[in-house]
Amino acid sequence: MAFQRKIYPLELAKPSHCVHYVGDLLHKYFQSVWSYWNRVQVGHRGRYSVERLLALNDYYQRTSLAHVVVVCSLGLLPAFVVAVLVECIPLRPPTESWRANYTFWIRLFVSSLPIAFGGVYQVKEVIQPGVISTTGIIATAFGSCACYVALTILVAALWKFPIPFGYVLTIGPFVFFYMVFFLLSIGPRVLVNSPALRRQIFSQMLVIAAQGLLAIAYPTFGAIFKQLSGHEQTAFVFVLPIIKFSIKQFIATVSSHLHEYVGPTVVLSVDVCNVLYVSICVQTAISPLTSALLIGSDAFFVVLALRSIYNQSDVARARRRLLSSSSNVPLKINYLLDLMGLLRDAFQCSLPAPVPIRIRAPFPLVLSTESATFMNALNQVHQPQELRELALAIKKCRQSQTGSFLMKH
């Protein structure tokens, strides 16, 4: 007689406490990394003001398409013409002395002059109006360029010509001469009697000095890159994103007082310079793998940026559908045409929230009569630089049409 035994299924093994701990640890680590990544994004550093939105609305309604096309097409034409004219100045062979290459010094002066003028106007826009005169602007630009070229000639005469890493070594003195002439053009007495002006100038000079780091970091990277072998270039490629990230964060930090101008300040300096040197390194790379890594690294961050934009768009559409089903908010809203109504409703909600909106732009903007009247009405209730908190109001005031449209994710 055969023995019969009942076989019962074994219970599923439960994850040990160690597995739970590791899983929770990885989840917290991923969340902290993702939170840090969102915090360091330059696009999250600035926030549009009401004045900027109204100026955009005025431009949209009052500017023709032909005007926009002409500005976008011809806006860079003067800079292009100057660059072509500078290249038309002939040069002597570098083996000849610095005296024979006098045309090189002319080219250096002409090419640095627009940079000096740009730096002067960059500071002029953020300080009190009328502080520096037109004569002071011209004196600052020509004086700083003349001293810069004279110093470069002196170094070439005492050392060698062409100067090794000349641009990297002389960018510091150029910024120094520019600052000295700018301060002298304003006048020491004016600076002593105005602490607010000193703070404004110091903040913007710090931004210009930070942008000067681009002229040191990227040429140095390019010079080292050209001296490496194929495998060494492939490994050295990963230094470029580190340089870009570090300088971006530094410029964004020192320009935080510019608020909504933080993004353009970083993009028009770091990103433009990075694209230029990526293209140079792609052309001079020995290995095709190096070129592929350079292109792939830039494409990776572009894909991340596009993904963030599309995610924000999906969230906004989902919020509009939710509000449309629970209130009288229309599903489709023209943000610009309905801007004043949206803003007015936003400021009628007085619930506190952690996300602010700025009323005034850092610098005065040209507004239409209607927009100026709207700003004056806001100023009667709110202080000019007061930060209005909206996030909680957006969440709780479902009847308001503004909430979901003014939040910037």
C-alpha positions as CSV (number, residue, x, y, z in Angstrom):
1,M,0.0,0.0,0.0
2,A,1.5,3.2,-1.2
3,F,1.8,6.1,1.2
4,Q,0.0,9.3,0.2
5,R,1.2,12.7,1.2
6,K,-0.4,16.0,0.7
7,I,1.9,18.7,-0.8
8,Y,1.0,22.2,0.1
9,P,2.3,25.2,-1.9
10,L,4.9,27.2,-0.2
11,E,4.2,30.8,0.7
12,L,5.9,33.3,-1.5
13,A,9.0,34.6,0.1
14,K,8.6,38.1,1.4
15,P,11.2,40.7,0.7
16,S,13.6,41.0,3.5
17,H,14.0,44.2,5.4
18,C,17.3,44.7,3.6
19,V,15.6,44.7,0.2
20,H,13.0,47.2,1.4
21,Y,15.7,49.4,2.8
22,V,17.7,49.4,-0.4
23,G,14.6,50.1,-2.5
24,D,13.7,53.0,-0.3
25,L,17.2,54.3,-0.3
26,L,17.4,54.2,-4.1
27,H,14.0,55.9,-4.4
28,K,15.0,58.7,-2.1
29,Y,18.3,59.1,-3.9
30,F,16.6,59.3,-7.3
31,Q,14.1,61.9,-5.9
32,S,16.9,64.0,-4.5
33,V,18.9,63.9,-7.7
34,W,15.8,64.8,-9.8
35,S,14.9,67.6,-7.4
36,Y,18.5,69.0,-7.6
37,W,18.4,68.7,-11.4
38,N,15.2,70.8,-11.5
39,R,16.6,73.4,-9.1
40,V,19.8,74.0,-11.1
41,Q,18.0,74.5,-14.4
42,V,18.5,78.1,-15.5
43,G,15.0,78.2,-16.9
44,H,13.7,77.9,-13.4
45,R,15.8,80.8,-12.0
46,G,13.8,83.7,-13.5
47,R,10.1,84.6,-13.4
48,Y,8.3,86.9,-15.7
49,S,6.8,90.1,-14.2
50,V,3.4,91.6,-14.9
51,E,5.1,94.5,-16.6
52,R,7.0,92.1,-18.9
53,L,3.8,90.3,-19.8
54,L,2.0,93.5,-20.6
55,A,4.9,94.7,-22.7
56,L,4.7,91.4,-24.6
57,N,1.0,91.8,-25.1
58,D,1.5,95.3,-26.5
59,Y,4.2,94.1,-28.9
60,Y,2.0,91.3,-30.0
61,Q,-1.0,93.5,-30.7
62,R,0.8,96.5,-32.2
63,T,3.7,95.0,-34.2
64,S,3.1,93.7,-37.8
65,L,4.5,90.5,-39.0
66,A,6.6,92.3,-41.6
67,H,8.3,94.3,-38.9
68,V,9.2,91.2,-36.9
69,V,10.6,89.5,-40.0
70,V,12.7,92.6,-40.8
71,V,14.1,92.8,-37.3
72,C,14.9,89.1,-37.1
73,S,16.5,89.1,-40.6
74,L,18.5,92.4,-40.4
75,G,19.1,92.7,-36.6
76,L,22.5,90.9,-36.8
77,L,23.5,92.5,-40.1
78,P,25.7,95.3,-38.5
79,A,27.7,92.8,-36.5
80,F,28.2,90.6,-39.6
81,V,29.3,93.6,-41.7
82,V,31.8,94.6,-39.0
83,A,33.2,91.1,-38.8
84,V,33.6,91.0,-42.6
85,L,35.3,94.3,-42.7
86,V,37.7,93.3,-39.9
87,E,38.6,90.1,-41.9
88,C,39.4,92.3,-45.0
89,I,42.3,94.0,-43.1
90,P,45.4,92.2,-44.5
91,L,47.9,90.5,-42.2
92,R,51.6,89.9,-42.5
93,P,53.2,86.5,-41.8
94,P,53.4,85.7,-38.0
95,T,57.1,85.1,-38.3
96,E,57.7,88.8,-38.9
97,S,58.1,91.1,-35.9
98,W,55.2,92.7,-34.1
99,R,56.1,96.0,-35.7
100,A,55.5,94.6,-39.2
101,N,52.1,93.3,-38.1
102,Y,50.7,96.7,-37.3
103,T,47.5,95.7,-39.1
104,F,47.0,93.0,-36.5
105,W,46.8,95.7,-33.8
106,I,44.3,97.6,-35.9
107,R,42.1,94.5,-36.2
108,L,42.4,93.8,-32.5
109,F,41.3,97.4,-31.6
110,V,38.4,97.3,-34.1
111,S,37.2,93.9,-33.0
112,S,37.3,94.8,-29.2
113,L,35.5,98.1,-29.7
114,P,32.0,96.6,-30.1
115,I,32.6,94.4,-27.0
116,A,33.5,97.5,-25.0
117,F,30.4,99.4,-26.2
118,G,28.2,96.4,-25.4
119,G,29.6,96.1,-21.9
120,V,29.0,99.8,-21.3
121,Y,25.4,99.7,-22.5
122,Q,24.8,96.4,-20.5
123,V,25.7,98.3,-17.3
124,K,24.0,101.5,-18.4
125,E,20.6,99.8,-18.6
126,V,20.6,98.6,-15.0
127,I,21.8,101.7,-13.2
128,Q,20.0,105.0,-12.6
129,P,19.2,106.9,-15.8
130,G,21.5,109.8,-16.7
131,V,24.4,108.7,-14.6
132,I,26.8,108.3,-17.5
133,S,26.8,110.6,-20.4
134,T,27.3,109.9,-24.1
135,T,30.8,111.3,-23.9
136,G,31.5,109.0,-20.9
137,I,30.3,106.0,-23.0
138,I,32.6,106.8,-25.9
139,A,35.5,107.6,-23.6
140,T,35.0,104.3,-21.7
141,A,34.9,102.2,-24.9
142,F,37.8,103.9,-26.7
143,G,39.9,104.2,-23.6
144,S,39.6,100.6,-22.5
145,C,40.3,99.3,-26.0
146,A,43.3,101.6,-26.4
147,C,44.8,100.5,-23.1
148,Y,44.1,96.9,-23.9
149,V,45.8,97.0,-27.3
150,A,48.8,99.0,-25.8
151,L,49.3,96.4,-23.1
152,T,49.1,93.6,-25.7
153,I,51.8,95.4,-27.8
154,L,54.0,95.8,-24.8
155,V,53.7,92.1,-23.9
156,A,54.5,91.1,-27.5
157,A,57.5,93.4,-27.5
158,L,58.9,92.1,-24.2
159,W,58.0,88.4,-24.7
160,K,57.2,87.1,-28.2
161,F,54.8,87.6,-31.1
162,P,52.2,86.1,-31.5
163,I,51.5,85.9,-27.8
164,P,50.8,82.4,-26.7
165,F,47.2,82.2,-25.3
166,G,47.1,85.9,-25.9
167,Y,43.3,86.2,-25.6
168,V,43.2,84.1,-22.5
169,L,46.0,86.1,-20.8
170,T,44.7,89.6,-21.7
171,I,40.9,89.2,-21.1
172,G,41.5,90.0,-17.4
173,P,43.3,93.3,-18.1
174,F,40.6,94.3,-20.7
175,V,37.8,93.9,-18.1
176,F,39.9,95.8,-15.6
177,F,40.5,98.7,-18.0
178,Y,36.8,98.7,-18.9
179,M,35.8,98.9,-15.2
180,V,38.3,101.7,-14.4
181,F,37.2,103.9,-17.3
182,F,33.5,103.3,-16.6
183,L,33.9,104.4,-13.0
184,L,36.0,107.4,-13.9
185,S,33.3,108.4,-16.5
186,I,30.7,108.4,-13.8
187,G,32.9,110.3,-11.3
188,P,34.2,109.3,-7.9
189,R,32.1,111.9,-6.1
190,V,28.8,110.5,-7.6
191,L,29.8,107.0,-6.5
192,V,30.6,108.1,-3.0
193,N,27.3,109.9,-2.5
194,S,25.1,107.1,-3.9
195,P,25.3,103.7,-2.1
196,A,22.4,102.4,-4.3
197,L,24.4,103.2,-7.5
198,R,27.4,101.4,-6.1
199,R,25.4,98.3,-5.5
200,Q,23.9,98.5,-9.0
201,I,27.3,98.9,-10.7
202,F,28.9,96.2,-8.5
203,S,26.2,93.6,-9.3
204,Q,26.4,94.2,-13.0
205,M,30.2,94.4,-13.1
206,L,30.2,91.0,-11.4
207,V,28.1,89.6,-14.2
208,I,30.5,91.0,-16.9
209,A,33.5,89.5,-15.0
210,A,31.7,86.2,-14.9
211,Q,31.0,86.3,-18.6
212,G,34.7,87.0,-19.0
213,L,35.4,83.5,-17.7
214,L,34.1,82.2,-21.0
215,A,37.1,83.7,-22.8
216,I,39.4,81.8,-20.4
217,A,37.7,78.4,-20.0
218,Y,36.7,77.6,-23.6
219,P,39.9,78.6,-25.4
220,T,41.9,76.7,-22.8
221,F,39.8,73.6,-23.4
222,G,40.2,74.0,-27.2
223,A,43.9,74.3,-27.0
224,I,44.3,71.3,-24.7
225,F,41.8,69.3,-27.0
226,K,44.0,69.9,-30.1
227,Q,47.1,68.5,-28.4
228,L,45.6,65.2,-27.3
229,S,45.6,61.9,-29.1
230,G,42.4,60.2,-30.4
231,H,41.6,58.2,-27.3
232,E,42.6,61.1,-25.0
233,Q,40.2,63.4,-26.9
234,T,37.4,60.9,-26.5
235,A,37.9,60.9,-22.7
236,F,38.5,64.7,-22.6
237,V,35.1,65.4,-24.3
238,F,33.3,64.8,-21.0
239,V,35.0,67.9,-19.5
240,L,33.1,70.1,-21.9
241,P,29.6,69.6,-20.3
242,I,31.2,70.1,-16.8
243,I,32.6,73.5,-18.0
244,K,29.3,74.5,-19.5
245,F,27.3,73.5,-16.4
246,S,29.7,75.2,-13.9
247,I,29.9,78.5,-15.8
248,K,26.1,78.5,-16.4
249,Q,25.5,78.1,-12.7
250,F,28.0,80.8,-11.7
251,I,26.6,83.4,-14.2
252,A,23.0,82.5,-13.2
253,T,23.9,83.0,-9.6
254,V,25.6,86.4,-10.0
255,S,22.8,87.6,-12.3
256,S,20.0,86.6,-10.0
257,H,19.2,90.3,-9.4
258,L,18.1,90.5,-13.1
259,H,15.2,88.2,-12.5
260,E,13.5,87.6,-15.9
261,Y,16.8,88.5,-17.7
262,V,18.7,85.5,-16.1
263,G,17.8,83.2,-18.9
264,P,18.8,85.4,-21.9
265,T,22.0,86.4,-20.1
266,V,23.1,82.8,-19.7
267,V,21.8,81.6,-23.1
268,L,23.4,84.4,-25.1
269,S,26.7,83.9,-23.5
270,V,27.4,80.4,-22.3
271,D,25.2,78.5,-24.8
272,V,26.4,80.4,-27.8
273,C,30.1,80.0,-26.8
274,N,29.5,76.3,-26.1
275,V,28.0,75.7,-29.5
276,L,30.9,77.5,-31.1
277,Y,33.5,75.3,-29.4
278,V,31.5,72.1,-29.9
279,S,31.6,72.8,-33.7
280,I,35.3,73.5,-33.6
281,C,36.1,70.3,-31.7
282,V,33.9,68.3,-34.0
283,Q,35.9,69.6,-37.0
284,T,39.3,69.0,-35.3
285,A,38.6,65.6,-33.6
286,I,40.8,62.8,-34.7
287,S,38.4,59.9,-33.9
288,P,34.8,59.7,-35.3
289,L,33.7,58.4,-31.9
290,T,34.8,61.8,-30.4
291,S,32.7,63.7,-32.8
292,A,29.8,61.4,-32.1
293,L,30.1,61.9,-28.4
294,L,30.2,65.7,-28.8
295,I,27.1,65.8,-30.9
296,G,25.4,63.2,-28.8
297,S,26.0,65.0,-25.5
298,D,24.5,68.2,-26.9
299,A,21.5,66.3,-28.4
300,F,20.9,64.6,-25.0
301,F,20.4,67.9,-23.2
302,V,18.3,69.2,-26.0
303,V,16.0,66.2,-25.8
304,L,15.7,66.7,-22.0
305,A,14.7,70.4,-22.5
306,L,12.1,69.4,-25.2
307,R,10.7,66.7,-22.9
308,S,10.3,69.3,-20.1
309,I,8.5,71.7,-22.5
310,Y,6.1,69.0,-23.7
311,N,5.4,67.8,-20.1
312,Q,4.5,71.4,-19.1
313,S,2.2,71.6,-22.1
314,D,0.5,68.4,-21.2
315,V,0.0,69.5,-17.6
316,A,-1.5,72.8,-18.7
317,R,-3.9,71.1,-21.0
318,A,-5.0,68.7,-18.3
319,R,-5.5,71.5,-15.9
320,R,-7.6,73.4,-18.4
321,R,-9.8,70.4,-19.0
322,L,-10.3,69.9,-15.2
323,L,-11.2,73.5,-14.7
324,S,-13.5,73.5,-17.7
325,S,-15.5,70.6,-16.3
326,S,-15.9,72.1,-12.8
327,S,-16.3,75.8,-13.6
328,N,-17.0,78.4,-16.3
329,V,-13.4,78.5,-17.4
330,P,-13.3,78.0,-21.2
331,L,-11.3,75.1,-22.6
332,K,-9.4,77.3,-25.0
333,I,-8.0,80.6,-23.9
334,N,-5.8,83.1,-25.7
335,Y,-3.2,84.0,-23.1
336,L,-2.3,87.3,-24.6
337,L,-5.8,88.6,-25.6
338,D,-7.2,87.6,-22.1
339,L,-4.0,88.6,-20.2
340,M,-5.4,91.6,-18.3
341,G,-8.5,89.7,-17.2
342,L,-6.4,86.8,-16.1
343,L,-4.0,89.1,-14.1
344,R,-6.9,91.0,-12.6
345,D,-8.5,87.9,-11.3
346,A,-5.2,86.6,-10.0
347,F,-4.7,89.6,-7.8
348,Q,-8.2,89.4,-6.5
349,C,-7.4,86.1,-4.8
350,S,-5.7,87.0,-1.5
351,L,-4.9,83.4,-0.4
352,P,-1.2,83.0,0.6
353,A,1.0,80.7,-1.6
354,P,4.7,79.8,-1.8
355,V,5.1,80.8,-5.5
356,P,5.3,84.6,-6.1
357,I,4.8,86.8,-9.1
358,R,6.6,90.0,-9.6
359,I,4.7,93.2,-10.5
360,R,7.5,95.3,-11.9
361,A,10.3,94.4,-14.3
362,P,13.9,95.0,-13.2
363,F,14.1,97.8,-15.7
364,P,11.3,100.1,-17.0
365,L,9.6,98.9,-20.2
366,V,7.7,100.9,-22.7
367,L,3.9,100.2,-22.2
368,S,0.8,101.3,-24.0
369,T,-1.6,103.7,-22.4
370,E,-4.0,100.9,-21.5
371,S,-1.2,98.7,-20.0
372,A,0.2,101.7,-18.1
373,T,-3.2,102.4,-16.6
374,F,-3.5,98.8,-15.6
375,M,-0.1,98.9,-13.9
376,N,-1.1,102.1,-12.0
377,A,-4.2,100.4,-10.8
378,L,-2.1,97.6,-9.4
379,N,0.3,100.0,-7.8
380,Q,-2.5,101.6,-5.9
381,V,-3.1,98.4,-4.0
382,H,0.4,96.8,-4.0
383,Q,3.9,98.1,-3.5
384,P,5.9,98.4,-6.8
385,Q,8.3,95.5,-5.9
386,E,5.9,93.3,-3.9
387,L,5.9,89.6,-4.6
388,R,2.3,88.2,-4.9
389,E,1.9,84.6,-3.9
390,L,-0.3,82.7,-6.2
391,A,0.2,78.9,-6.2
392,L,-2.3,78.1,-3.4
393,A,-4.7,80.6,-4.8
394,I,-4.5,78.8,-8.2
395,K,-5.2,75.5,-6.5
396,K,-8.1,76.7,-4.3
397,C,-9.7,79.4,-6.4
398,R,-11.2,77.1,-9.1
399,Q,-13.5,79.9,-10.3
400,S,-10.6,82.2,-11.2
401,Q,-9.5,82.0,-14.8
402,T,-5.9,82.9,-14.1
403,G,-4.6,80.3,-11.8
404,S,-3.5,77.6,-14.3
405,F,-2.2,80.1,-16.8
406,L,0.1,82.2,-14.7
407,M,1.9,79.3,-13.0
408,K,5.2,78.6,-14.6
409,H,6.3,75.0,-14.3
